[in-house]
Amino acid sequence: MTAGAEPDAAGASGAGAPGEAAAGEAAAGEAAAGERDELAAKKAALRSEILAARRAMSAERRAAAGRDLRDALLELPELQMAGTIGAYVSVGTEPDTNGLIFALWKRGSYVLLPVLQPDGDLDWASYEGPDSLAAGPRGLLEPTEPRRGVTAITSADLLIVPALAVDRAGRRLGRGGGSYDRALARIGPAILTVALLYQGEVVSQVPAGPHDQSVRAVAVPGEGISRLR
């Protein structure tokens, strides 16, 4: 063997390693994509099931549920002591929050409501009564007061969020946009986060990925507030 043959052999030997690594990375990527697709499919199936059940409810039942949730939350010690409360304006078949928001405002609580940003994140502004709301994107009602920034929610002493389902570990199923996952990720571990649900929407398991944020309690009509973790 000549002196020049050794580098050629070494190069040939080394040439296979990058190819093997690339193949391994491709396989791992395909596996991860498959897992993401499976997770998305499971979420979509559960989301569709719950939305169908909500659409089947009468308006009277939804209104009664909203009143029950309002009364249960107003008796919650953490909410009674909270100076700043993050909440949301319900739309469509969601449990009604309008009565709750109005009651909080009338008793002097500082209520922050979300403003949906083009990138899906949530800005926040104060609620100053029913006339301070205006139509926003995706059929939402949003506050018209000056915006406080996406980090304004970190000043909240309690956060109320929408959900389609929650399990006993606190895993939450939302609409799929990730907006509230970002907000929940900014909330400190000592702050109570409460999801509003109808009966039957606390399930055995919510499919969740690494970026999905959990809640610490649920409010269910007829069942009150349940702490989860």
Backbone bond lengths (Angstrom), bond angles and torsions (degrees), N, CA, C in turn:
res aa  C-N    CA-C-N  psi(-1)  N-CA   C-N-CA  omega(-1)  CA-C   N-CA-C  phi
1 M - - - 1.467 - - 1.510 108.58 -
2 T 1.278 116.87 135.62 1.459 120.94 179.87 1.500 109.89 -82.68
3 A 1.351 113.84 164.37 1.464 118.36 179.64 1.521 111.01 -62.84
4 G 1.309 115.55 -30.50 1.465 117.46 -178.06 1.509 113.57 -76.73
5 A 1.363 116.65 -11.80 1.466 118.08 -176.56 1.520 112.55 -78.30
6 E 1.330 116.59 -25.46 1.461 118.77 -175.78 1.521 113.17 -64.61
7 P 1.343 118.45 -46.51 1.452 117.87 177.62 1.519 112.05 -61.00
8 D 1.361 115.83 -35.95 1.450 117.77 178.89 1.525 110.78 -63.04
9 A 1.334 116.43 -43.15 1.458 120.25 179.60 1.516 111.53 -65.32
10 A 1.339 114.43 -42.69 1.461 118.21 179.44 1.515 110.18 -63.82
11 G 1.332 115.37 -41.24 1.460 118.58 179.84 1.510 110.56 -63.80
12 A 1.341 116.64 -39.56 1.463 118.97 179.62 1.511 110.71 -65.75
13 S 1.350 114.31 -39.31 1.451 118.41 179.26 1.518 111.15 -64.61
14 G 1.350 116.51 -42.64 1.454 120.35 -177.45 1.507 112.41 -74.51
15 A 1.330 117.23 -21.06 1.452 118.93 -174.30 1.514 112.12 -66.78
16 G 1.342 115.67 -27.30 1.459 117.94 -178.37 1.512 113.06 -73.48
17 A 1.313 118.51 -27.28 1.457 121.22 -174.74 1.521 112.99 -63.46
18 P 1.348 118.94 -48.72 1.469 117.82 177.93 1.516 112.49 -60.03
19 G 1.335 116.42 -37.93 1.451 118.85 179.12 1.514 112.16 -64.05
20 E 1.338 115.60 -41.93 1.464 119.58 178.07 1.524 110.61 -65.00
21 A 1.328 115.19 -40.55 1.468 118.90 179.81 1.521 110.37 -64.02
22 A 1.340 115.84 -43.20 1.456 119.57 179.75 1.527 110.90 -62.28
23 A 1.354 115.44 -40.74 1.457 119.03 178.56 1.528 111.03 -63.58
24 G 1.344 115.27 -40.46 1.457 119.29 178.54 1.516 112.05 -64.68
25 E 1.346 115.41 -41.29 1.462 119.34 178.74 1.522 111.18 -64.96
26 A 1.337 115.60 -38.94 1.461 119.29 178.81 1.522 111.07 -64.36
27 A 1.338 116.01 -41.85 1.464 119.87 179.10 1.520 111.09 -64.68
28 A 1.346 115.11 -41.69 1.465 119.08 178.64 1.522 110.66 -64.17
29 G 1.342 114.91 -40.12 1.459 118.87 178.47 1.513 112.25 -63.37
30 E 1.331 116.11 -40.60 1.454 120.35 178.23 1.525 110.86 -65.21
31 A 1.327 116.05 -40.12 1.464 119.79 178.89 1.522 110.89 -64.19
32 A 1.354 115.71 -42.79 1.467 119.68 179.35 1.526 110.78 -64.53
33 A 1.342 116.03 -40.89 1.462 119.67 178.45 1.516 110.65 -63.61
34 G 1.341 115.29 -39.33 1.461 119.26 177.59 1.516 112.20 -62.90
35 E 1.333 116.25 -40.40 1.462 120.56 178.30 1.524 111.00 -65.58
36 R 1.340 116.01 -40.25 1.468 119.34 178.40 1.525 110.52 -64.54
37 D 1.308 116.59 -41.75 1.466 120.05 179.34 1.526 111.05 -64.45
38 E 1.329 116.11 -40.73 1.459 120.08 178.81 1.524 110.98 -64.66
39 L 1.340 116.29 -42.41 1.461 120.61 178.43 1.525 110.34 -63.06
40 A 1.329 116.61 -44.81 1.462 120.57 179.84 1.523 111.01 -61.65
41 A 1.331 116.75 -39.23 1.464 120.49 179.53 1.528 111.11 -65.91
42 K 1.326 116.97 -41.80 1.459 120.34 178.54 1.532 110.98 -64.17
43 K 1.325 116.16 -42.36 1.461 119.72 177.82 1.521 111.03 -62.93
44 A 1.335 116.14 -44.65 1.462 120.50 -178.13 1.521 111.08 -61.77
45 A 1.336 116.75 -40.04 1.465 120.63 -179.48 1.527 110.76 -64.90
46 L 1.335 117.15 -45.86 1.461 120.59 179.39 1.529 110.67 -66.65
47 R 1.323 116.10 -40.38 1.464 121.06 179.19 1.534 110.15 -60.91
48 S 1.323 116.44 -45.23 1.463 120.73 -179.62 1.523 111.70 -62.94
49 E 1.324 115.94 -40.86 1.464 120.79 -179.98 1.523 111.46 -62.45
50 I 1.326 115.86 -45.18 1.461 119.35 -176.48 1.521 111.00 -72.10
51 L 1.317 117.23 -40.63 1.464 119.79 179.14 1.526 111.05 -62.66
52 A 1.325 116.67 -37.35 1.467 119.78 177.69 1.529 110.58 -64.45
53 A 1.331 116.54 -41.95 1.464 120.40 178.73 1.526 110.93 -64.68
54 R 1.319 116.85 -37.88 1.468 119.65 178.63 1.530 111.31 -66.88
55 R 1.321 115.80 -39.93 1.470 118.81 178.99 1.523 111.58 -64.54
56 A 1.318 116.11 -28.01 1.464 120.38 -179.35 1.529 112.49 -77.45
57 M 1.319 117.80 -13.64 1.463 120.98 179.12 1.527 110.42 -72.80
58 S 1.311 115.54 148.08 1.461 119.58 174.77 1.530 109.84 -76.35
59 A 1.315 115.54 156.72 1.465 120.47 177.32 1.520 110.47 -61.99
60 E 1.335 116.37 -34.47 1.466 119.92 179.73 1.523 111.07 -65.07
61 R 1.336 116.27 -41.25 1.467 119.41 179.18 1.518 110.76 -65.43
62 R 1.321 116.99 -41.23 1.467 119.40 179.32 1.529 110.99 -64.56
63 A 1.333 116.32 -40.77 1.463 120.02 179.43 1.526 110.98 -64.53
64 A 1.337 115.89 -42.11 1.470 119.91 178.68 1.521 110.81 -63.60
65 A 1.332 116.50 -38.81 1.463 120.03 177.85 1.521 110.91 -62.90
66 G 1.326 116.50 -41.01 1.460 119.92 178.83 1.516 112.25 -61.82
67 R 1.329 116.61 -40.80 1.468 119.89 178.87 1.520 110.77 -66.31
68 D 1.328 116.45 -40.78 1.461 120.65 179.45 1.536 110.52 -63.42
69 L 1.309 116.41 -43.85 1.466 120.05 178.63 1.522 111.17 -65.00
70 R 1.322 116.34 -41.54 1.471 120.01 177.44 1.518 110.64 -56.29
71 D 1.328 117.22 -49.33 1.465 120.84 -176.85 1.529 111.23 -64.77
72 A 1.337 116.65 -40.49 1.464 119.63 -179.93 1.522 111.36 -65.43
73 L 1.321 116.55 -41.55 1.462 119.82 -178.79 1.521 111.68 -70.45
74 L 1.319 117.67 -37.26 1.464 119.78 -180.00 1.517 112.10 -65.27
75 E 1.328 117.27 -21.06 1.463 121.14 177.51 1.527 112.59 -91.30
76 L 1.315 117.02 -4.58 1.463 121.26 -177.87 1.528 109.90 -70.43
77 P 1.335 118.80 123.83 1.471 120.20 -176.65 1.522 113.44 -56.27
78 E 1.322 117.37 -42.55 1.468 119.69 -179.32 1.524 111.68 -62.48
79 L 1.327 116.61 -34.80 1.452 119.35 179.14 1.527 110.80 -74.40
80 Q 1.322 116.54 -36.83 1.463 119.93 179.07 1.525 111.57 -64.34
81 M 1.323 116.19 -32.20 1.467 120.12 -178.64 1.529 112.88 -90.41
82 A 1.319 117.34 -10.29 1.461 120.75 -174.75 1.515 111.57 -72.65
83 G 1.323 115.81 134.30 1.456 120.27 173.99 1.513 111.37 -84.74
84 T 1.324 116.01 -40.92 1.468 122.46 179.71 1.524 108.89 -121.67
85 I 1.328 115.82 130.90 1.455 121.79 -177.67 1.525 109.05 -126.54
86 G 1.316 116.86 127.30 1.454 121.33 172.14 1.517 109.06 -89.26
87 A 1.320 116.98 134.07 1.459 121.19 -178.96 1.525 108.53 -145.52
88 Y 1.325 116.77 -165.96 1.460 120.82 178.61 1.522 108.85 -152.99
89 V 1.319 116.57 157.78 1.457 121.97 177.32 1.524 107.83 -93.70
90 S 1.309 116.44 118.76 1.464 120.32 -177.42 1.529 110.49 -67.73
91 V 1.327 115.11 149.52 1.469 121.68 175.82 1.525 108.38 -136.63
92 G 1.320 115.58 157.70 1.456 120.68 175.40 1.517 112.54 59.49
93 T 1.317 115.87 -128.45 1.467 121.54 -175.52 1.524 113.36 -92.87
94 E 1.332 117.23 8.82 1.466 119.47 178.56 1.528 110.53 -65.51
95 P 1.328 118.48 151.27 1.465 119.93 172.20 1.529 109.88 -53.63
96 D 1.313 116.34 132.16 1.463 120.88 -173.64 1.525 111.50 -64.81
97 T 1.322 116.38 132.02 1.467 121.05 177.67 1.528 112.55 -115.99
98 N 1.323 117.54 -2.35 1.465 119.43 -174.91 1.523 112.09 -61.68
99 G 1.330 116.64 -42.39 1.458 119.79 178.73 1.517 112.14 -64.80
100 L 1.326 116.69 -38.35 1.464 121.30 178.35 1.522 111.14 -64.62
101 I 1.311 116.45 -48.36 1.473 120.42 -178.51 1.523 110.26 -61.21
102 F 1.319 116.37 -43.83 1.461 120.10 -179.52 1.523 110.98 -63.93
103 A 1.339 116.81 -42.91 1.468 120.34 179.83 1.519 111.23 -63.29
104 L 1.326 117.46 -40.50 1.463 120.75 178.09 1.521 110.95 -63.26
105 W 1.306 115.95 -44.41 1.469 121.05 -179.64 1.525 110.88 -64.07
106 K 1.326 117.56 -42.84 1.462 121.24 -178.22 1.522 111.80 -64.41
107 R 1.320 117.24 -30.70 1.457 118.25 -179.04 1.526 112.25 -89.91
108 G 1.323 117.01 3.29 1.458 120.43 171.83 1.507 116.64 100.51
109 S 1.323 117.99 6.67 1.464 119.97 176.86 1.524 109.82 -72.44
110 Y 1.316 115.84 147.92 1.462 121.18 174.11 1.517 106.99 -90.56
111 V 1.330 116.31 111.50 1.457 121.65 -174.11 1.522 109.62 -106.02
112 L 1.324 115.99 124.64 1.463 122.29 175.14 1.524 109.06 -100.85
113 L 1.334 115.64 132.71 1.456 121.42 178.19 1.519 109.68 -120.56
114 P 1.322 117.78 151.26 1.465 120.59 -174.96 1.528 113.82 -79.90
115 V 1.324 113.34 151.22 1.465 122.64 172.27 1.524 106.01 -125.81
116 L 1.320 117.03 115.33 1.463 121.04 -175.51 1.526 111.00 -71.94
117 Q 1.339 115.21 128.39 1.456 121.63 179.68 1.538 110.67 -93.01
118 P 1.337 117.29 160.50 1.469 119.86 179.64 1.524 113.51 -57.21
119 D 1.346 117.31 -30.12 1.463 119.79 -179.50 1.532 112.73 -87.22
120 G 1.333 117.00 4.99 1.455 120.98 179.26 1.508 114.82 91.18
121 D 1.324 117.94 -9.69 1.469 120.62 177.63 1.526 109.08 -75.85
122 L 1.333 116.17 168.03 1.455 121.46 -177.82 1.519 111.77 -114.54
123 D 1.321 115.71 119.79 1.455 121.91 165.70 1.529 106.06 -84.96
124 W 1.326 117.22 172.91 1.463 120.54 -176.97 1.523 110.52 -140.00
125 A 1.325 115.60 145.75 1.469 121.70 176.68 1.525 108.13 -146.57
126 S 1.311 116.57 160.55 1.457 120.47 -175.12 1.525 111.89 -80.49
127 Y 1.311 114.61 150.53 1.466 122.74 174.03 1.514 108.04 -92.25
128 E 1.327 115.69 127.15 1.469 120.70 -179.60 1.521 110.62 -126.03
129 G 1.317 115.96 42.19 1.449 121.21 179.33 1.525 112.10 100.31
130 P 1.338 116.78 167.22 1.470 120.57 -176.26 1.523 113.91 -56.46
131 D 1.332 117.10 -32.00 1.461 119.56 -178.09 1.523 112.72 -74.70
132 S 1.321 117.28 -6.33 1.464 119.67 -179.65 1.525 111.84 -91.94
133 L 1.343 117.25 10.11 1.462 121.55 179.51 1.521 110.35 -108.31
134 A 1.319 115.38 145.17 1.467 121.13 178.01 1.521 108.95 -141.50
135 A 1.320 115.94 160.18 1.461 121.00 -179.70 1.518 110.47 -64.52
136 G 1.332 115.84 135.71 1.452 122.40 177.82 1.518 110.25 -122.08
137 P 1.314 117.82 -166.78 1.460 121.13 179.41 1.524 112.03 -69.03
138 R 1.325 115.52 155.72 1.467 123.09 174.45 1.527 112.99 58.34
139 G 1.334 116.37 30.89 1.457 120.30 177.65 1.508 115.17 75.80
140 L 1.327 117.48 11.91 1.458 121.53 -177.88 1.522 111.42 -81.64
141 L 1.323 116.22 155.27 1.459 122.51 167.27 1.519 107.18 -105.47
142 E 1.336 116.30 129.95 1.463 120.69 -174.60 1.525 111.05 -129.03
143 P 1.330 116.67 152.27 1.466 120.09 178.73 1.529 111.35 -70.02
144 T 1.326 115.00 145.59 1.466 120.15 -179.16 1.529 112.49 -99.08
145 E 1.312 117.18 -1.54 1.462 120.95 179.17 1.543 109.79 -68.82
146 P 1.347 117.26 164.78 1.471 119.95 179.82 1.526 111.72 -55.61
147 R 1.294 115.64 139.08 1.458 120.86 -179.42 1.529 111.10 -75.36
148 R 1.324 114.76 143.60 1.465 121.12 -174.93 1.532 112.99 -103.97
149 G 1.322 117.70 -5.57 1.461 120.53 -179.52 1.517 112.32 98.61
150 V 1.328 116.08 159.97 1.463 120.46 -176.34 1.522 112.22 -67.37
151 T 1.316 117.18 -24.29 1.468 119.41 -179.40 1.524 113.07 -88.11
152 A 1.330 117.72 -0.61 1.466 120.02 -179.61 1.518 111.19 -60.66
153 I 1.327 117.03 -28.34 1.453 120.30 -177.30 1.531 111.57 -67.32
154 T 1.313 117.59 -17.10 1.466 119.49 177.81 1.517 112.22 -67.54
155 S 1.334 116.96 -14.66 1.469 120.00 177.96 1.522 112.12 -87.17
156 A 1.331 117.41 -5.13 1.465 120.09 -177.59 1.525 110.99 -72.19
157 D 1.324 115.26 142.97 1.458 121.70 175.61 1.525 111.64 -90.40
158 L 1.333 116.29 -12.08 1.459 122.29 178.67 1.521 106.95 -161.91
159 L 1.327 116.28 143.02 1.461 120.96 -179.02 1.517 110.03 -127.79
160 I 1.330 115.82 126.79 1.464 123.29 176.72 1.522 107.72 -105.82
161 V 1.329 116.92 127.29 1.464 120.25 -175.34 1.523 110.91 -128.44
162 P 1.327 116.78 154.67 1.463 119.82 173.70 1.517 110.63 -78.76
163 A 1.317 115.42 158.84 1.466 121.10 176.36 1.513 108.44 -161.22
164 L 1.321 115.40 156.43 1.460 121.14 172.17 1.522 111.20 -98.85
165 A 1.314 115.69 -30.07 1.471 120.74 177.65 1.519 108.14 -160.33
166 V 1.309 115.11 154.55 1.469 122.60 175.45 1.523 106.60 -143.54
167 D 1.331 117.14 143.59 1.462 118.78 174.79 1.526 110.18 -104.38
168 R 1.317 115.91 178.64 1.471 120.17 -173.29 1.520 112.92 -69.18
169 A 1.322 117.29 -14.26 1.458 120.55 174.86 1.519 111.85 -88.39
170 G 1.342 116.71 -1.94 1.451 121.21 179.14 1.517 114.54 92.26
171 R 1.345 116.49 -1.86 1.468 118.72 178.93 1.527 109.54 -63.93
172 R 1.327 115.52 133.07 1.464 121.77 -171.18 1.523 111.48 -116.10
173 L 1.324 115.72 135.76 1.460 121.47 172.39 1.517 109.00 -102.35
174 G 1.330 116.29 120.39 1.454 120.65 176.55 1.512 111.30 -107.26
175 R 1.329 115.54 -156.51 1.465 120.89 -177.35 1.524 112.69 -82.97
176 G 1.316 117.40 -11.64 1.454 119.98 175.86 1.511 115.45 107.91
177 G 1.326 117.69 -2.89 1.458 119.33 -178.76 1.521 114.67 -85.57
178 G 1.331 117.30 -18.98 1.456 120.98 179.62 1.508 115.35 81.09
179 S 1.337 118.00 4.01 1.462 120.70 -176.16 1.525 111.62 -62.16
180 Y 1.322 116.67 -46.65 1.459 119.40 -177.63 1.521 112.35 -77.16
181 D 1.320 117.54 -22.81 1.462 118.63 172.85 1.528 109.85 -62.77
182 R 1.315 117.08 -39.24 1.472 120.40 178.00 1.528 110.62 -65.64
183 A 1.337 115.75 -43.38 1.465 118.94 179.64 1.522 111.18 -65.02
184 L 1.330 116.91 -44.42 1.463 120.37 -179.55 1.521 111.86 -63.89
185 A 1.325 116.70 -31.51 1.463 120.22 179.29 1.523 111.76 -66.90
186 R 1.325 116.90 -20.67 1.472 121.09 -179.15 1.528 112.51 -89.54
187 I 1.315 117.29 -11.06 1.462 121.49 -175.70 1.522 110.05 -83.69
188 G 1.319 116.21 135.71 1.460 121.05 -179.80 1.513 112.49 -67.02
189 P 1.327 117.42 158.21 1.467 121.87 -175.68 1.524 114.35 -66.15
190 A 1.326 117.69 -18.58 1.466 119.94 -178.60 1.528 112.53 -90.33
191 I 1.332 117.78 -5.70 1.460 121.64 -176.03 1.524 109.91 -89.10
192 L 1.323 116.51 131.15 1.451 120.96 179.49 1.525 109.95 -75.16
193 T 1.326 116.48 127.82 1.466 122.74 175.92 1.521 107.60 -116.51
194 V 1.331 116.04 127.39 1.462 121.82 -172.27 1.521 110.01 -124.27
195 A 1.322 117.12 127.03 1.466 122.39 174.97 1.525 108.94 -98.92
196 L 1.335 115.85 139.07 1.462 121.47 179.40 1.527 109.78 -97.88
197 L 1.327 116.06 128.05 1.463 122.06 -175.85 1.527 110.53 -135.31
198 Y 1.328 114.97 167.14 1.454 121.56 166.38 1.531 108.59 -95.14
199 Q 1.324 115.58 168.98 1.457 119.39 175.27 1.527 109.83 -60.76
200 G 1.328 115.78 141.72 1.447 121.27 179.22 1.516 114.34 88.82
201 E 1.323 117.12 -1.84 1.467 119.87 -177.39 1.535 113.08 -100.96
202 V 1.322 117.65 0.65 1.461 120.93 165.61 1.513 105.78 -87.75
203 V 1.309 116.92 111.88 1.464 122.06 -170.05 1.523 110.74 -112.26
204 S 1.329 115.09 170.20 1.461 119.39 -177.23 1.519 112.40 -68.17
205 Q 1.327 116.82 -37.10 1.464 119.60 179.31 1.521 110.33 -156.42
206 V 1.314 114.79 131.30 1.463 121.65 173.31 1.526 108.02 -100.98
207 P 1.326 118.60 125.82 1.470 119.60 176.07 1.521 109.90 -63.39
208 A 1.313 116.90 130.08 1.461 120.66 -174.47 1.514 110.89 -143.52
209 G 1.325 115.69 147.80 1.448 122.98 176.32 1.514 111.06 -109.30
210 P 1.327 117.93 -177.16 1.462 121.37 -175.37 1.523 114.41 -66.00
211 H 1.330 117.78 -22.07 1.462 119.78 -177.89 1.522 112.72 -96.09
212 D 1.315 117.73 -4.33 1.462 121.29 -179.85 1.526 109.93 -77.71
213 Q 1.320 115.91 130.70 1.455 122.06 -177.86 1.530 110.80 -98.75
214 S 1.317 115.75 143.54 1.460 121.68 -179.48 1.521 111.28 -93.47
215 V 1.329 115.25 164.28 1.461 121.75 172.29 1.525 108.34 -111.81
216 R 1.319 115.64 165.60 1.459 120.20 -174.08 1.524 112.81 -104.35
217 A 1.346 116.40 -8.82 1.463 119.97 179.06 1.521 109.12 -159.54
218 V 1.325 114.77 160.07 1.466 121.09 173.01 1.517 108.69 -128.33
219 A 1.325 115.07 150.87 1.461 121.76 172.82 1.521 107.34 -117.65
220 V 1.339 116.21 125.26 1.461 122.44 -176.11 1.527 108.38 -129.58
221 P 1.332 118.68 131.79 1.473 120.61 178.95 1.521 111.55 -56.15
222 G 1.315 115.44 133.22 1.462 120.71 179.12 1.506 114.39 81.22
223 E 1.333 117.39 -10.83 1.462 121.43 -178.10 1.528 112.19 -120.25
224 G 1.318 116.96 -13.68 1.466 120.54 178.39 1.520 112.63 76.64
225 I 1.332 114.84 -149.87 1.465 122.26 -176.50 1.516 109.16 -99.97
226 S 1.322 116.48 130.21 1.466 121.71 176.47 1.522 109.23 -118.40
227 R 1.336 116.26 126.26 1.455 121.03 175.73 1.536 108.83 -81.69
228 L 1.313 115.15 138.65 1.461 119.50 -174.76 1.507 112.85 -110.52
229 R 1.314 118.51 -33.85 1.461 120.05 -177.43 1.509 109.32 -160.79
